[in-house]
Amino acid sequence: MPLSRQVQIACDIVNRGAARLAGTEAPQFKDNETTFEQLIERIQKTISHLNTFQPEQINGSEERTITLQMRDNTLSFQGMQFLLYFVLPNLYFHVTTAYDILRHCGVELGKRDFLGQI
């Protein structure tokens, strides 16, 4: 999948993951971004959505049952397992893939760019 799709999926994973843990609906995006500016805007919208959650919406969701309908089957998790074994691995995979695509195309990125400011 191209860079744009990697960014879209990463944003969707965290938007939907946080919403499911909080028991709310996630925003729906059209997946029509074609420029860096549009991808940056999508990331900013995702961060804004995440900033709307209050700790009390997520606290206690460790035992909440989360059910996902996939193409061929249904997955069911407890909240903590959903976060640790579905949301985070998918997020890291797609962010890493986006990072690798950019590096392959000659963008000078390093480990600190991936990890952010420490």
N, CA, C and O atoms as CSV, one atom per row, in Angstrom:
chain,resi,resn,atom,element,x,y,z
A,1,MET,N,N,0.841,-1.179,0.000
A,1,MET,CA,C,0.000,0.000,0.000
A,1,MET,C,C,0.890,1.247,0.000
A,1,MET,O,O,1.983,1.226,0.565
A,2,PRO,N,N,0.436,2.308,-0.618
A,2,PRO,CA,C,1.241,3.534,-0.692
A,2,PRO,C,C,1.272,4.281,0.643
A,2,PRO,O,O,0.551,3.948,1.583
A,3,LEU,N,N,2.115,5.281,0.690
A,3,LEU,CA,C,2.278,6.098,1.894
A,3,LEU,C,C,0.941,6.634,2.398
A,3,LEU,O,O,0.649,6.550,3.591
A,4,SER,N,N,0.137,7.177,1.506
A,4,SER,CA,C,-1.136,7.769,1.933
A,4,SER,C,C,-2.000,6.745,2.656
A,4,SER,O,O,-2.625,7.072,3.665
A,5,ARG,N,N,-2.045,5.523,2.164
A,5,ARG,CA,C,-2.873,4.493,2.799
A,5,ARG,C,C,-2.306,4.092,4.160
A,5,ARG,O,O,-3.067,3.809,5.085
A,6,GLN,N,N,-0.994,4.065,4.291
A,6,GLN,CA,C,-0.373,3.743,5.578
A,6,GLN,C,C,-0.774,4.776,6.633
A,6,GLN,O,O,-1.098,4.421,7.766
A,7,VAL,N,N,-0.750,6.050,6.255
A,7,VAL,CA,C,-1.134,7.125,7.181
A,7,VAL,C,C,-2.619,7.012,7.522
A,7,VAL,O,O,-3.004,7.147,8.683
A,8,GLN,N,N,-3.445,6.768,6.517
A,8,GLN,CA,C,-4.886,6.648,6.762
A,8,GLN,C,C,-5.191,5.510,7.728
A,8,GLN,O,O,-5.986,5.674,8.653
A,9,ILE,N,N,-4.566,4.365,7.516
A,9,ILE,CA,C,-4.821,3.221,8.387
A,9,ILE,C,C,-4.318,3.501,9.804
A,9,ILE,O,O,-5.008,3.181,10.773
A,10,ALA,N,N,-3.137,4.089,9.940
A,10,ALA,CA,C,-2.614,4.407,11.276
A,10,ALA,C,C,-3.574,5.337,12.021
A,10,ALA,O,O,-3.844,5.141,13.206
A,11,CYS,N,N,-4.077,6.330,11.330
A,11,CYS,CA,C,-5.037,7.262,11.958
A,11,CYS,C,C,-6.323,6.535,12.337
A,11,CYS,O,O,-6.856,6.736,13.428
A,12,ASP,N,N,-6.816,5.696,11.439
A,12,ASP,CA,C,-8.053,4.962,11.724
A,12,ASP,C,C,-7.891,4.020,12.913
A,12,ASP,O,O,-8.791,3.908,13.746
A,13,ILE,N,N,-6.765,3.354,12.992
A,13,ILE,CA,C,-6.516,2.405,14.087
A,13,ILE,C,C,-6.622,3.110,15.434
A,13,ILE,O,O,-7.300,2.615,16.335
A,14,VAL,N,N,-5.957,4.266,15.587
A,14,VAL,CA,C,-5.988,4.933,16.892
A,14,VAL,C,C,-7.330,5.609,17.145
A,14,VAL,O,O,-7.810,5.613,18.279
A,15,ASN,N,N,-7.946,6.182,16.109
A,15,ASN,CA,C,-9.268,6.785,16.295
A,15,ASN,C,C,-10.285,5.756,16.747
A,15,ASN,O,O,-10.998,5.956,17.730
A,16,ARG,N,N,-10.341,4.662,16.026
A,16,ARG,CA,C,-11.318,3.614,16.351
A,16,ARG,C,C,-10.971,2.901,17.645
A,16,ARG,O,O,-11.856,2.549,18.424
A,17,GLY,N,N,-9.671,2.687,17.875
A,17,GLY,CA,C,-9.255,2.017,19.099
A,17,GLY,C,C,-9.649,2.801,20.335
A,17,GLY,O,O,-10.232,2.246,21.266
A,18,ALA,N,N,-9.336,4.087,20.350
A,18,ALA,CA,C,-9.695,4.921,21.500
A,18,ALA,C,C,-11.209,4.997,21.669
A,18,ALA,O,O,-11.718,4.928,22.788
A,19,ALA,N,N,-11.917,5.138,20.567
A,19,ALA,CA,C,-13.379,5.220,20.646
A,19,ALA,C,C,-13.974,3.930,21.192
A,19,ALA,O,O,-14.881,3.970,22.023
A,20,ARG,N,N,-13.477,2.795,20.738
A,20,ARG,CA,C,-14.005,1.524,21.242
A,20,ARG,C,C,-13.725,1.371,22.732
A,20,ARG,O,O,-14.589,0.915,23.481
A,21,LEU,N,N,-12.530,1.746,23.166
A,21,LEU,CA,C,-12.216,1.666,24.593
A,21,LEU,C,C,-13.106,2.593,25.417
A,21,LEU,O,O,-13.485,2.267,26.542
A,22,ALA,N,N,-13.434,3.752,24.845
A,22,ALA,CA,C,-14.276,4.721,25.558
A,22,ALA,C,C,-15.763,4.439,25.389
A,22,ALA,O,O,-16.587,5.049,26.071
A,23,GLY,N,N,-16.116,3.531,24.497
A,23,GLY,CA,C,-17.525,3.230,24.257
A,23,GLY,C,C,-18.223,4.306,23.443
A,23,GLY,O,O,-19.421,4.538,23.608
A,24,THR,N,N,-17.470,4.970,22.554
A,24,THR,CA,C,-18.044,6.034,21.716
A,24,THR,C,C,-17.848,5.689,20.240
A,24,THR,O,O,-17.231,4.677,19.906
A,25,GLU,N,N,-18.373,6.529,19.375
A,25,GLU,CA,C,-18.206,6.368,17.931
A,25,GLU,C,C,-16.973,7.134,17.464
A,25,GLU,O,O,-16.702,8.242,17.926
A,26,ALA,N,N,-16.248,6.537,16.561
A,26,ALA,CA,C,-15.067,7.200,15.988
A,26,ALA,C,C,-15.480,8.039,14.787
A,26,ALA,O,O,-16.449,7.711,14.103
A,27,PRO,N,N,-14.746,9.126,14.525
A,27,PRO,CA,C,-15.044,9.901,13.318
A,27,PRO,C,C,-14.712,9.078,12.075
A,27,PRO,O,O,-13.825,8.225,12.098
A,28,GLN,N,N,-15.423,9.341,11.014
A,28,GLN,CA,C,-15.192,8.663,9.737
A,28,GLN,C,C,-14.523,9.627,8.775
A,28,GLN,O,O,-15.002,10.744,8.579
A,29,PHE,N,N,-13.426,9.206,8.179
A,29,PHE,CA,C,-12.737,10.011,7.183
A,29,PHE,C,C,-12.894,9.333,5.826
A,29,PHE,O,O,-13.078,8.118,5.753
A,30,LYS,N,N,-12.822,10.116,4.758
A,30,LYS,CA,C,-13.083,9.605,3.417
A,30,LYS,C,C,-11.921,8.862,2.775
A,30,LYS,O,O,-12.122,8.218,1.746
A,31,ASP,N,N,-10.735,8.918,3.321
A,31,ASP,CA,C,-9.553,8.285,2.721
A,31,ASP,C,C,-9.275,8.814,1.321
A,31,ASP,O,O,-9.019,8.049,0.391
A,32,ASN,N,N,-9.330,10.131,1.187
A,32,ASN,CA,C,-9.117,10.740,-0.132
A,32,ASN,C,C,-7.904,11.672,-0.164
A,32,ASN,O,O,-7.774,12.481,-1.082
A,33,GLU,N,N,-7.025,11.570,0.818
A,33,GLU,CA,C,-5.854,12.435,0.869
A,33,GLU,C,C,-4.863,12.051,-0.235
A,33,GLU,O,O,-4.580,10.874,-0.457
A,34,THR,N,N,-4.343,13.081,-0.922
A,34,THR,CA,C,-3.392,12.835,-2.010
A,34,THR,C,C,-2.117,13.664,-1.873
A,34,THR,O,O,-1.164,13.456,-2.624
A,35,THR,N,N,-2.088,14.598,-0.925
A,35,THR,CA,C,-0.916,15.454,-0.753
A,35,THR,C,C,-0.399,15.335,0.679
A,35,THR,O,O,-1.108,14.881,1.577
A,36,PHE,N,N,0.855,15.752,0.869
A,36,PHE,CA,C,1.413,15.773,2.221
A,36,PHE,C,C,0.593,16.671,3.130
A,36,PHE,O,O,0.355,16.331,4.288
A,37,GLU,N,N,0.162,17.806,2.620
A,37,GLU,CA,C,-0.635,18.736,3.435
A,37,GLU,C,C,-1.915,18.065,3.917
A,37,GLU,O,O,-2.308,18.225,5.072
A,38,GLN,N,N,-2.562,17.314,3.033
A,38,GLN,CA,C,-3.795,16.624,3.424
A,38,GLN,C,C,-3.516,15.517,4.435
A,38,GLN,O,O,-4.305,15.304,5.355
A,39,LEU,N,N,-2.407,14.818,4.270
A,39,LEU,CA,C,-2.055,13.771,5.236
A,39,LEU,C,C,-1.740,14.372,6.599
A,39,LEU,O,O,-2.135,13.826,7.630
A,40,ILE,N,N,-1.032,15.493,6.604
A,40,ILE,CA,C,-0.730,16.183,7.866
A,40,ILE,C,C,-2.024,16.637,8.525
A,40,ILE,O,O,-2.168,16.533,9.743
A,41,GLU,N,N,-2.965,17.140,7.732
A,41,GLU,CA,C,-4.260,17.567,8.283
A,41,GLU,C,C,-4.999,16.373,8.894
A,41,GLU,O,O,-5.631,16.502,9.942
A,42,ARG,N,N,-4.920,15.226,8.242
A,42,ARG,CA,C,-5.577,14.030,8.783
A,42,ARG,C,C,-4.945,13.626,10.117
A,42,ARG,O,O,-5.653,13.272,11.060
A,43,ILE,N,N,-3.641,13.680,10.193
A,43,ILE,CA,C,-2.951,13.364,11.449
A,43,ILE,C,C,-3.364,14.361,12.531
A,43,ILE,O,O,-3.600,13.971,13.674
A,44,GLN,N,N,-3.453,15.638,12.180
A,44,GLN,CA,C,-3.862,16.658,13.152
A,44,GLN,C,C,-5.297,16.430,13.610
A,44,GLN,O,O,-5.601,16.619,14.788
A,45,LYS,N,N,-6.181,16.027,12.705
A,45,LYS,CA,C,-7.565,15.721,13.094
A,45,LYS,C,C,-7.605,14.518,14.039
A,45,LYS,O,O,-8.408,14.477,14.971
A,46,THR,N,N,-6.743,13.558,13.791
A,46,THR,CA,C,-6.672,12.383,14.655
A,46,THR,C,C,-6.203,12.775,16.053
A,46,THR,O,O,-6.777,12.342,17.052
A,47,ILE,N,N,-5.165,13.590,16.117
A,47,ILE,CA,C,-4.669,14.057,17.421
A,47,ILE,C,C,-5.749,14.856,18.140
A,47,ILE,O,O,-5.937,14.698,19.346
A,48,SER,N,N,-6.456,15.707,17.414
A,48,SER,CA,C,-7.548,16.488,18.021
A,48,SER,C,C,-8.623,15.567,18.578
A,48,SER,O,O,-9.138,15.802,19.671
A,49,HIS,N,N,-8.963,14.521,17.831
A,49,HIS,CA,C,-9.962,13.564,18.316
A,49,HIS,C,C,-9.485,12.883,19.593
A,49,HIS,O,O,-10.248,12.753,20.551
A,50,LEU,N,N,-8.235,12.452,19.611
A,50,LEU,CA,C,-7.702,11.792,20.804
A,50,LEU,C,C,-7.707,12.723,22.008
A,50,LEU,O,O,-7.921,12.286,23.138
A,51,ASN,N,N,-7.471,14.005,21.763
A,51,ASN,CA,C,-7.460,14.983,22.854
A,51,ASN,C,C,-8.840,15.257,23.431
A,51,ASN,O,O,-8.947,15.915,24.465
A,52,THR,N,N,-9.903,14.771,22.790
A,52,THR,CA,C,-11.251,14.983,23.332
A,52,THR,C,C,-11.575,14.003,24.454
A,52,THR,O,O,-12.515,14.227,25.218
A,53,PHE,N,N,-10.809,12.923,24.562
A,53,PHE,CA,C,-11.107,11.915,25.572
A,53,PHE,C,C,-10.611,12.352,26.942
A,53,PHE,O,O,-9.525,12.913,27.092
A,54,GLN,N,N,-11.439,12.077,27.922
A,54,GLN,CA,C,-11.085,12.306,29.315
A,54,GLN,C,C,-10.644,10.966,29.906
A,54,GLN,O,O,-11.142,9.918,29.497
A,55,PRO,N,N,-9.718,10.991,30.861
A,55,PRO,CA,C,-9.243,9.724,31.447
A,55,PRO,C,C,-10.373,8.825,31.937
A,55,PRO,O,O,-10.305,7.604,31.790
A,56,GLU,N,N,-11.400,9.415,32.511
A,56,GLU,CA,C,-12.486,8.586,33.049
A,56,GLU,C,C,-13.265,7.847,31.961
A,56,GLU,O,O,-13.980,6.890,32.260
A,57,GLN,N,N,-13.138,8.279,30.697
A,57,GLN,CA,C,-13.787,7.553,29.606
A,57,GLN,C,C,-13.045,6.259,29.270
A,57,GLN,O,O,-13.653,5.295,28.805
A,58,ILE,N,N,-11.751,6.239,29.503
A,58,ILE,CA,C,-10.924,5.082,29.161
A,58,ILE,C,C,-10.669,4.213,30.392
A,58,ILE,O,O,-10.649,2.986,30.296
A,59,ASN,N,N,-10.473,4.856,31.556
A,59,ASN,CA,C,-10.218,4.112,32.788
A,59,ASN,C,C,-11.324,3.087,33.014
A,59,ASN,O,O,-12.508,3.397,32.886
A,60,GLY,N,N,-10.929,1.881,33.348
A,60,GLY,CA,C,-11.905,0.830,33.603
A,60,GLY,C,C,-12.266,0.020,32.368
A,60,GLY,O,O,-13.033,-0.939,32.462
A,61,SER,N,N,-11.726,0.391,31.210
A,61,SER,CA,C,-12.071,-0.337,29.983
A,61,SER,C,C,-11.219,-1.596,29.794
A,61,SER,O,O,-11.363,-2.298,28.794
A,62,GLU,N,N,-10.339,-1.878,30.748
A,62,GLU,CA,C,-9.445,-3.033,30.630
A,62,GLU,C,C,-10.215,-4.345,30.452
A,62,GLU,O,O,-9.754,-5.253,29.760
A,63,GLU,N,N,-11.372,-4.433,31.073
A,63,GLU,CA,C,-12.173,-5.667,31.029
A,63,GLU,C,C,-13.332,-5.580,30.039
A,63,GLU,O,O,-14.045,-6.562,29.833
A,64,ARG,N,N,-13.524,-4.408,29.422
A,64,ARG,CA,C,-14.627,-4.240,28.462
A,64,ARG,C,C,-14.415,-5.189,27.286
A,64,ARG,O,O,-13.299,-5.310,26.781
A,65,THR,N,N,-15.461,-5.852,26.855
A,65,THR,CA,C,-15.366,-6.733,25.691
A,65,THR,C,C,-15.447,-5.885,24.428
A,65,THR,O,O,-16.371,-5.092,24.253
A,66,ILE,N,N,-14.474,-6.065,23.563
A,66,ILE,CA,C,-14.404,-5.362,22.285
A,66,ILE,C,C,-14.521,-6.434,21.201
A,66,ILE,O,O,-13.722,-7.368,21.158
A,67,THR,N,N,-15.501,-6.297,20.345
A,67,THR,CA,C,-15.710,-7.251,19.262
A,67,THR,C,C,-15.527,-6.541,17.936
A,67,THR,O,O,-16.112,-5.486,17.692
A,68,LEU,N,N,-14.705,-7.136,17.084
A,68,LEU,CA,C,-14.426,-6.569,15.762
A,68,LEU,C,C,-14.899,-7.537,14.689
A,68,LEU,O,O,-14.547,-8.716,14.707
A,69,GLN,N,N,-15.684,-7.042,13.770
A,69,GLN,CA,C,-16.088,-7.848,12.628
A,69,GLN,C,C,-15.063,-7.670,11.519
A,69,GLN,O,O,-14.918,-6.581,10.964
A,70,MET,N,N,-14.363,-8.734,11.206
A,70,MET,CA,C,-13.370,-8.711,10.140
A,70,MET,C,C,-14.030,-9.266,8.876
A,70,MET,O,O,-15.199,-9.653,8.897
A,71,ARG,N,N,-13.286,-9.301,7.798
A,71,ARG,CA,C,-13.846,-9.818,6.541
A,71,ARG,C,C,-14.375,-11.241,6.689
A,71,ARG,O,O,-15.509,-11.539,6.313
A,72,ASP,N,N,-13.525,-12.122,7.250
A,72,ASP,CA,C,-13.864,-13.542,7.286
A,72,ASP,C,C,-14.216,-14.084,8.667
A,72,ASP,O,O,-14.644,-15.232,8.790
A,73,ASN,N,N,-14.042,-13.276,9.697
A,73,ASN,CA,C,-14.318,-13.774,11.039
A,73,ASN,C,C,-14.553,-12.609,11.991
A,73,ASN,O,O,-14.467,-11.439,11.618
A,74,THR,N,N,-14.849,-12.969,13.218
A,74,THR,CA,C,-15.070,-11.998,14.274
A,74,THR,C,C,-13.989,-12.185,15.329
A,74,THR,O,O,-13.697,-13.306,15.742
A,75,LEU,N,N,-13.395,-11.064,15.763
A,75,LEU,CA,C,-12.393,-11.092,16.824
A,75,LEU,C,C,-13.004,-10.491,18.072
A,75,LEU,O,O,-13.738,-9.505,18.003
A,76,SER,N,N,-12.703,-11.078,19.197
A,76,SER,CA,C,-13.200,-10.564,20.463
A,76,SER,C,C,-12.033,-10.453,21.439
A,76,SER,O,O,-11.232,-11.377,21.580
A,77,PHE,N,N,-11.953,-9.314,22.105
A,77,PHE,CA,C,-10.868,-9.019,23.034
A,77,PHE,C,C,-11.439,-8.427,24.309
A,77,PHE,O,O,-12.541,-7.878,24.311
A,78,GLN,N,N,-10.680,-8.541,25.396
A,78,GLN,CA,C,-10.896,-7.686,26.548
A,78,GLN,C,C,-10.155,-6.392,26.246
A,78,GLN,O,O,-9.207,-6.405,25.461
A,79,GLY,N,N,-10.552,-5.289,26.837
A,79,GLY,CA,C,-10.003,-3.983,26.513
A,79,GLY,C,C,-8.487,-3.886,26.530
A,79,GLY,O,O,-7.891,-3.340,25.602
A,80,MET,N,N,-7.855,-4.411,27.579
A,80,MET,CA,C,-6.396,-4.330,27.677
A,80,MET,C,C,-5.731,-5.114,26.552
A,80,MET,O,O,-4.775,-4.636,25.941
A,81,GLN,N,N,-6.232,-6.311,26.279
A,81,GLN,CA,C,-5.665,-7.115,25.196
A,81,GLN,C,C,-5.900,-6.446,23.844
A,81,GLN,O,O,-5.038,-6.500,22.966
A,82,PHE,N,N,-7.044,-5.827,23.677
A,82,PHE,CA,C,-7.339,-5.096,22.441
A,82,PHE,C,C,-6.300,-4.007,22.204
A,82,PHE,O,O,-5.780,-3.867,21.097
A,83,LEU,N,N,-6.000,-3.238,23.242
A,83,LEU,CA,C,-5.005,-2.177,23.128
A,83,LEU,C,C,-3.612,-2.747,22.860
A,83,LEU,O,O,-2.928,-2.319,21.931
A,84,LEU,N,N,-3.197,-3.718,23.680
A,84,LEU,CA,C,-1.820,-4.222,23.612
A,84,LEU,C,C,-1.547,-5.142,22.432
A,84,LEU,O,O,-0.431,-5.161,21.912
A,85,TYR,N,N,-2.548,-5.907,21.999
A,85,TYR,CA,C,-2.301,-6.931,20.984
A,85,TYR,C,C,-2.953,-6.641,19.639
A,85,TYR,O,O,-2.736,-7.380,18.679
A,86,PHE,N,N,-3.749,-5.579,19.554
A,86,PHE,CA,C,-4.354,-5.225,18.270
A,86,PHE,C,C,-4.047,-3.784,17.880
A,86,PHE,O,O,-3.459,-3.539,16.826
A,87,VAL,N,N,-4.438,-2.832,18.718
A,87,VAL,CA,C,-4.275,-1.415,18.359
A,87,VAL,C,C,-2.802,-1.048,18.217
A,87,VAL,O,O,-2.378,-0.586,17.158
A,88,LEU,N,N,-2.025,-1.248,19.271
A,88,LEU,CA,C,-0.616,-0.813,19.225
A,88,LEU,C,C,0.205,-1.538,18.157
A,88,LEU,O,O,0.949,-0.873,17.437
A,89,PRO,N,N,0.112,-2.864,18.015
A,89,PRO,CA,C,0.890,-3.496,16.945
A,89,PRO,C,C,0.505,-3.001,15.551
A,89,PRO,O,O,1.375,-2.803,14.703
A,90,ASN,N,N,-0.786,-2.802,15.309
A,90,ASN,CA,C,-1.212,-2.281,14.010
A,90,ASN,C,C,-0.722,-0.858,13.794
A,90,ASN,O,O,-0.275,-0.514,12.700
A,91,LEU,N,N,-0.803,-0.037,14.821
A,91,LEU,CA,C,-0.305,1.332,14.721
A,91,LEU,C,C,1.184,1.330,14.391
A,91,LEU,O,O,1.614,1.992,13.447
A,92,TYR,N,N,1.968,0.589,15.164
A,92,TYR,CA,C,3.412,0.554,14.928
A,92,TYR,C,C,3.744,0.013,13.536
A,92,TYR,O,O,4.652,0.522,12.878
A,93,PHE,N,N,3.030,-0.997,13.088
A,93,PHE,CA,C,3.282,-1.550,11.763
A,93,PHE,C,C,3.091,-0.488,10.683
A,93,PHE,O,O,3.962,-0.309,9.832
A,94,HIS,N,N,1.966,0.213,10.708
A,94,HIS,CA,C,1.666,1.165,9.639
A,94,HIS,C,C,2.518,2.431,9.731
A,94,HIS,O,O,2.881,3.006,8.705
A,95,VAL,N,N,2.840,2.870,10.946
A,95,VAL,CA,C,3.731,4.019,11.092
A,95,VAL,C,C,5.139,3.647,10.624
A,95,VAL,O,O,5.797,4.435,9.945
A,96,THR,N,N,5.593,2.464,10.980
A,96,THR,CA,C,6.914,2.016,10.542
A,96,THR,C,C,6.959,1.867,9.025
A,96,THR,O,O,7.952,2.228,8.393
A,97,THR,N,N,5.904,1.345,8.448
A,97,THR,CA,C,5.863,1.191,6.997
A,97,THR,C,C,5.871,2.555,6.314
A,97,THR,O,O,6.553,2.727,5.304
A,98,ALA,N,N,5.139,3.518,6.836
A,98,ALA,CA,C,5.164,4.879,6.277
A,98,ALA,C,C,6.571,5.465,6.379
A,98,ALA,O,O,7.065,6.070,5.428
A,99,TYR,N,N,7.200,5.288,7.509
A,99,TYR,CA,C,8.572,5.747,7.736
A,99,TYR,C,C,9.517,5.111,6.712
A,99,TYR,O,O,10.355,5.792,6.121
A,100,ASP,N,N,9.371,3.801,6.512
A,100,ASP,CA,C,10.236,3.095,5.558
A,100,ASP,C,C,10.010,3.569,4.124
A,100,ASP,O,O,10.968,3.704,3.363
A,101,ILE,N,N,8.773,3.819,3.752
A,101,ILE,CA,C,8.490,4.337,2.406
A,101,ILE,C,C,9.172,5.681,2.214
A,101,ILE,O,O,9.801,5.920,1.183
A,102,LEU,N,N,9.050,6.560,3.205
A,102,LEU,CA,C,9.689,7.874,3.104
A,102,LEU,C,C,11.202,7.745,2.984
A,102,LEU,O,O,11.816,8.415,2.154
A,103,ARG,N,N,11.804,6.897,3.800
A,103,ARG,CA,C,13.264,6.698,3.727
A,103,ARG,C,C,13.671,6.128,2.381
A,103,ARG,O,O,14.672,6.551,1.803
A,104,HIS,N,N,12.909,5.178,1.881
A,104,HIS,CA,C,13.203,4.584,0.582
A,104,HIS,C,C,13.166,5.633,-0.532
A,104,HIS,O,O,13.911,5.545,-1.509
A,105,CYS,N,N,12.296,6.615,-0.370
A,105,CYS,CA,C,12.161,7.684,-1.379
A,105,CYS,C,C,13.175,8.807,-1.174
A,105,CYS,O,O,13.119,9.820,-1.870
A,106,GLY,N,N,14.094,8.643,-0.234
A,106,GLY,CA,C,15.171,9.600,-0.067
A,106,GLY,C,C,14.976,10.652,1.002
A,106,GLY,O,O,15.809,11.547,1.145
A,107,VAL,N,N,13.895,10.564,1.753
A,107,VAL,CA,C,13.676,11.521,2.840
A,107,VAL,C,C,14.651,11.168,3.954
A,107,VAL,O,O,14.722,10.017,4.385
A,108,GLU,N,N,15.393,12.153,4.413
A,108,GLU,CA,C,16.377,11.910,5.472
A,108,GLU,C,C,15.675,11.869,6.828
A,108,GLU,O,O,15.375,12.901,7.427
A,109,LEU,N,N,15.426,10.664,7.283
A,109,LEU,CA,C,14.795,10.422,8.575
A,109,LEU,C,C,15.687,9.493,9.373
A,109,LEU,O,O,16.365,8.629,8.816
A,110,GLY,N,N,15.679,9.678,10.666
A,110,GLY,CA,C,16.443,8.811,11.539
A,110,GLY,C,C,15.581,8.305,12.677
A,110,GLY,O,O,14.378,8.557,12.735
A,111,LYS,N,N,16.219,7.590,13.574
A,111,LYS,CA,C,15.517,7.003,14.712
A,111,LYS,C,C,14.817,8.068,15.561
A,111,LYS,O,O,13.697,7.856,16.025
A,112,ARG,N,N,15.468,9.198,15.761
A,112,ARG,CA,C,14.854,10.267,16.568
A,112,ARG,C,C,13.590,10.804,15.910
A,112,ARG,O,O,12.651,11.192,16.606
A,113,ASP,N,N,13.551,10.832,14.571
A,113,ASP,CA,C,12.339,11.256,13.877
A,113,ASP,C,C,11.198,10.280,14.134
A,113,ASP,O,O,10.049,10.689,14.300
A,114,PHE,N,N,11.515,8.999,14.166
A,114,PHE,CA,C,10.506,7.983,14.412
A,114,PHE,C,C,10.012,8.050,15.853
A,114,PHE,O,O,8.810,7.978,16.108
A,115,LEU,N,N,10.941,8.188,16.788
A,115,LEU,CA,C,10.580,8.176,18.207
A,115,LEU,C,C,10.032,9.504,18.705
A,115,LEU,O,O,9.382,9.545,19.750
A,116,GLY,N,N,10.279,10.587,17.982
A,116,GLY,CA,C,9.865,11.899,18.445
A,116,GLY,C,C,10.901,12.474,19.396
A,116,GLY,O,O,11.963,11.887,19.601
A,117,GLN,N,N,10.595,13.596,19.958
A,117,GLN,CA,C,11.503,14.242,20.899
A,117,GLN,C,C,11.462,13.535,22.221
A,117,GLN,O,O,10.408,13.403,22.842
A,118,ILE,N,N,12.624,13.076,22.653
A,118,ILE,CA,C,12.704,12.363,23.937
A,118,ILE,C,C,13.269,13.303,24.984
A,118,ILE,O,O,13.425,12.915,26.141
